[in-house]
Amino acid sequence: MKGNPLLRLSLVLLLLAAVLVPVCILTTPPRKPSLTPATPQHGPSKPATMKPLPGRLLLHAAPSPLRCSVTLQGKPLLTERNLLAPGEYGADVWIPPDADLLVTAEWTDGTPHAVLVEFFPEGTGTLTTKSYWAKRSLEDTLSVTVSTAP
């Protein structure tokens, strides 16, 4: 490229600025607008956080997995250490209403395996249950929806 060095420098700086502006726009986090209601809301309101409910969490697997766990937001609620009988695992836990539990299990072979997970919260009379089929590994969710009304 021939020409005046100052002209070349300004051209290079202009090209760098043209690339820098979109990169800055993409990498900066968007501003969150403040959400304030125009009029106050009246009436019954749902509590922001509901208290966790005590209950019994059970996992039945056929055949027994090498590893199994049920976690809530990364915190293990039930693992293979909670063995009750071959293929049966259980633990007393506290789970908030409307929680999603992550269910995982691993076996050595690729034959079909069955898993049943149950959560029975104390005092509600509702049972949350889900069955799964997996070959070598299982990773799925169990949605716990508990009504606290009598």
KEKE-3310 file (N, C-alpha, C; in steps of 0.2 Angstrom, whole numbers, plus 5000, padded with zeros to 4 digits):
npx = (5004:5004:5007:5002:5009:5001:4988:4986:4987:4976:4966:4967:4964:4951:4945:4948:4940:4927:4926:4927:4916:4904:4908:4910:4896:4891:4897:4895:4884:4866:4857:4846:4829:4821:4808:4793:4777:4764:4752:4747:4746:4732:4724:4724:4740:4753:4765:4782:4792:4790:4789:4800:4794:4793:4796:4796:4807:4809:4818:4817:4825:4828:4839:4849:4858:4875:4879:4868:4858:4848:4845:4844:4845:4859:4862:4864:4850:4847:4857:4867:4871:4860:4854:4841:4837:4841:4841:4833:4831:4831:4826:4823:4818:4818:4809:4805:4789:4784:4797:4811:4818:4834:4837:4848:4857:4868:4873:4882:4880:4871:4858:4840:4834:4824:4818:4810:4804:4798:4790:4783:4775:4774:4758:4751:4744:4747:4755:4770:4776:4786:4791:4805:4815:4830:4846:4862:4864:4855:4848:4837:4822:4812:4797:4791:4776:4767:4753:4748:4736:4723)
npy = (4994:5010:5027:5042:5041:5046:5046:5032:5028:5034:5028:5014:5015:5020:5008:4999:5005:5003:4989:4988:4994:4986:4974:4979:4982:4969:4962:4969:4969:4969:4983:4983:4988:4998:4991:4997:4997:5006:5008:5004:4987:4978:4966:4948:4942:4931:4923:4927:4918:4901:4890:4876:4859:4845:4828:4811:4804:4793:4781:4769:4756:4745:4734:4737:4752:4757:4770:4783:4797:4810:4827:4844:4859:4857:4852:4837:4826:4813:4799:4785:4780:4780:4768:4756:4744:4731:4739:4749:4765:4778:4793:4806:4821:4839:4849:4862:4869:4867:4863:4858:4842:4834:4819:4806:4792:4778:4763:4748:4740:4740:4736:4738:4748:4751:4764:4772:4786:4793:4806:4810:4821:4826:4827:4832:4823:4821:4813:4813:4806:4798:4788:4781:4775:4768:4765:4764:4776:4788:4804:4815:4825:4828:4835:4843:4847:4854:4856:4867:4869:4863)
npz = (5000:4995:4998:5008:5025:5036:5031:5028:5042:5047:5040:5044:5058:5057:5051:5062:5072:5066:5067:5081:5087:5084:5091:5104:5107:5107:5117:5129:5143:5142:5148:5161:5162:5174:5182:5187:5194:5187:5193:5210:5214:5220:5231:5234:5236:5230:5240:5239:5241:5245:5258:5260:5259:5270:5266:5259:5248:5235:5226:5214:5206:5192:5185:5199:5199:5195:5199:5206:5208:5215:5213:5218:5212:5211:5223:5231:5235:5236:5235:5229:5241:5250:5251:5253:5250:5238:5223:5228:5234:5247:5255:5268:5264:5261:5251:5240:5235:5217:5212:5202:5200:5197:5190:5189:5183:5181:5172:5169:5157:5141:5141:5142:5156:5170:5180:5194:5201:5216:5225:5241:5249:5266:5274:5263:5255:5241:5228:5219:5205:5193:5179:5171:5157:5152:5144:5145:5153:5162:5162:5168:5172:5186:5189:5203:5209:5221:5230:5243:5249:5259)
capx = (5000:5008:5003:5004:5008:4996:4982:4986:4986:4969:4962:4968:4961:4944:4943:4948:4934:4921:4925:4927:4909:4899:4911:4908:4889:4889:4900:4892:4878:4861:4854:4839:4825:4818:4801:4789:4771:4761:4747:4748:4741:4729:4721:4728:4747:4757:4771:4788:4796:4786:4793:4800:4790:4796:4793:4800:4810:4811:4820:4817:4828:4829:4843:4853:4863:4882:4878:4862:4857:4842:4848:4840:4849:4866:4863:4861:4845:4847:4862:4867:4872:4854:4852:4837:4836:4844:4837:4828:4834:4826:4829:4819:4820:4814:4808:4800:4784:4786:4804:4813:4824:4837:4837:4853:4859:4872:4874:4888:4878:4867:4851:4835:4834:4818:4818:4804:4805:4792:4790:4777:4776:4770:4752:4747:4741:4748:4761:4773:4779:4788:4795:4810:4818:4836:4850:4868:4864:4849:4848:4830:4820:4805:4794:4787:4771:4764:4747:4748:4730:4720)
capy = (5000:5016:5034:5046:5037:5048:5044:5025:5027:5036:5022:5008:5017:5020:5001:4996:5007:5000:4983:4988:4996:4980:4970:4981:4981:4962:4960:4972:4966:4974:4987:4981:4993:4997:4989:5000:4997:5013:5008:4998:4981:4976:4959:4943:4941:4925:4924:4927:4911:4896:4886:4869:4854:4839:4822:4805:4804:4786:4779:4761:4754:4738:4732:4742:4756:4759:4777:4786:4803:4815:4833:4850:4865:4855:4849:4830:4825:4806:4796:4777:4779:4780:4761:4753:4737:4731:4743:4754:4770:4782:4798:4811:4828:4845:4851:4868:4867:4869:4862:4853:4838:4831:4812:4803:4785:4774:4756:4746:4737:4744:4733:4743:4748:4755:4768:4775:4791:4796:4810:4810:4826:4825:4832:4835:4818:4821:4809:4815:4800:4798:4782:4782:4770:4771:4760:4765:4781:4792:4811:4818:4829:4826:4842:4842:4852:4852:4861:4867:4870:4857)
capz = (5000:4994:5000:5014:5031:5040:5028:5030:5049:5049:5037:5048:5064:5055:5050:5068:5075:5063:5070:5088:5089:5085:5096:5111:5108:5108:5123:5135:5145:5141:5154:5163:5164:5181:5182:5193:5191:5186:5199:5215:5214:5227:5231:5237:5233:5232:5244:5235:5242:5249:5263:5258:5262:5271:5263:5258:5241:5234:5219:5213:5199:5191:5190:5203:5195:5198:5202:5205:5212:5213:5215:5218:5211:5212:5230:5231:5240:5237:5231:5230:5248:5253:5249:5257:5248:5231:5218:5231:5238:5250:5260:5270:5261:5261:5244:5239:5230:5211:5211:5197:5202:5192:5191:5185:5185:5177:5173:5165:5151:5137:5141:5145:5163:5173:5186:5196:5207:5219:5231:5244:5254:5272:5275:5257:5251:5234:5226:5213:5203:5186:5178:5166:5154:5150:5143:5149:5157:5163:5165:5166:5177:5189:5192:5209:5210:5227:5232:5250:5251:5262)
cpx = (5004:5003:5006:5004:5002:4989:4981:4984:4978:4964:4962:4964:4953:4941:4943:4942:4928:4920:4924:4920:4905:4902:4909:4900:4887:4892:4898:4885:4872:4859:4847:4835:4822:4810:4797:4782:4768:4756:4748:4743:4738:4726:4726:4735:4750:4763:4777:4792:4791:4791:4794:4796:4794:4792:4798:4801:4812:4813:4820:4820:4829:4833:4846:4858:4870:4881:4871:4861:4850:4845:4843:4845:4857:4867:4860:4856:4845:4853:4862:4869:4866:4850:4847:4837:4839:4839:4833:4832:4829:4829:4823:4822:4816:4814:4803:4795:4786:4793:4805:4819:4827:4839:4843:4855:4863:4873:4880:4886:4873:4860:4846:4835:4828:4820:4812:4806:4799:4794:4784:4778:4771:4764:4749:4743:4742:4755:4763:4777:4781:4792:4800:4813:4825:4841:4857:4868:4857:4850:4841:4828:4813:4803:4790:4782:4767:4759:4747:4741:4727:4715)
cpy = (5006:5022:5037:5041:5039:5046:5036:5024:5028:5030:5016:5009:5017:5012:4998:4998:5004:4993:4983:4990:4990:4975:4972:4981:4974:4959:4963:4970:4971:4977:4984:4987:4992:4996:4992:5000:5004:5014:5003:4993:4979:4969:4954:4942:4934:4926:4923:4920:4907:4892:4879:4864:4848:4833:4817:4805:4796:4785:4771:4760:4747:4737:4738:4746:4756:4765:4779:4792:4807:4822:4839:4856:4863:4852:4842:4829:4817:4803:4788:4776:4778:4773:4758:4746:4737:4734:4748:4759:4775:4787:4803:4817:4833:4848:4857:4866:4870:4868:4857:4849:4835:4824:4809:4796:4782:4767:4754:4743:4742:4741:4738:4742:4753:4758:4772:4779:4793:4801:4811:4815:4825:4830:4834:4830:4818:4817:4812:4809:4801:4791:4784:4775:4772:4764:4761:4770:4785:4799:4814:4822:4826:4833:4840:4848:4850:4858:4861:4868:4863:4853)
cpz = (5000:4996:5006:5020:5035:5037:5029:5037:5050:5046:5041:5055:5062:5054:5057:5072:5073:5066:5077:5090:5090:5090:5103:5112:5110:5115:5130:5137:5144:5148:5155:5165:5171:5180:5188:5190:5192:5192:5203:5214:5220:5226:5234:5233:5235:5235:5239:5235:5247:5252:5260:5262:5264:5268:5262:5250:5240:5227:5219:5206:5198:5184:5194:5199:5199:5202:5201:5210:5210:5217:5214:5217:5213:5219:5230:5237:5241:5232:5232:5237:5252:5251:5254:5256:5241:5226:5221:5235:5241:5255:5262:5268:5262:5254:5243:5234:5223:5209:5205:5199:5196:5194:5186:5188:5179:5178:5168:5158:5147:5136:5144:5153:5165:5179:5187:5202:5209:5225:5234:5250:5260:5272:5269:5254:5244:5233:5220:5211:5195:5185:5172:5163:5151:5148:5147:5154:5157:5166:5163:5172:5180:5192:5197:5210:5216:5229:5240:5253:5254:5257)
residu = (MET:LYS:GLY:ASN:PRO:LEU:LEU:ARG:LEU:SER:LEU:VAL:LEU:LEU:LEU:LEU:ALA:ALA:VAL:LEU:VAL:PRO:VAL:CYS:ILE:LEU:THR:THR:PRO:PRO:ARG:LYS:PRO:SER:LEU:THR:PRO:ALA:THR:PRO:GLN:HIS:GLY:PRO:SER:LYS:PRO:ALA:THR:MET:LYS:PRO:LEU:PRO:GLY:ARG:LEU:LEU:LEU:HIS:ALA:ALA:PRO:SER:PRO:LEU:ARG:CYS:SER:VAL:THR:LEU:GLN:GLY:LYS:PRO:LEU:LEU:THR:GLU:ARG:ASN:LEU:LEU:ALA:PRO:GLY:GLU:TYR:GLY:ALA:ASP:VAL:TRP:ILE:PRO:PRO:ASP:ALA:ASP:LEU:LEU:VAL:THR:ALA:GLU:TRP:THR:ASP:GLY:THR:PRO:HIS:ALA:VAL:LEU:VAL:GLU:PHE:PHE:PRO:GLU:GLY:THR:GLY:THR:LEU:THR:THR:LYS:SER:TYR:TRP:ALA:LYS:ARG:SER:LEU:GLU:ASP:THR:LEU:SER:VAL:THR:VAL:SER:THR:ALA:PRO)
# end
